[in-house]
Amino acid sequence: MSGHQPWNSVHLIADLNGGKGLDDADLIERILRRAAAAAGAKVLEVRLHSFGEGQGVTGIALLAESHISIHSWPEDAFAAIDIFVCGATCKPEAALAVIAEGLQAQVGHSQRVRRGIRSA
């Protein structure tokens, strides 16, 4: 995260409901890469683990600006998303929109947290 200040960091967490393709690691990798691009972030590596046909996928896109992670439960049509980016130019909400659209899901709940706030 060289060159990015921690006090310009945003942590966006979200629950997605009604998603499709939540057991498809290849699809999820493509979506995470598109999400990072939409956020204005650089992908360093994507690591995913599929628990088997019809089962969930867990994984992370490591970014120069931090990470995007996913944990999915296809049996419940649910995914938990974590988008943490630093740098004033990154757009985590744009990444979330790409993920929701790619998985044909609705954002059920999201929370945006500023990270690295300096104490007086």
Helices and strands as residue ranges (DSSP letters): G 6-8, E 9-17, H 25-39, E 43-50, E 57-63, E 66-73, G 74-76, E 78-86, H 92-102, E 106-115
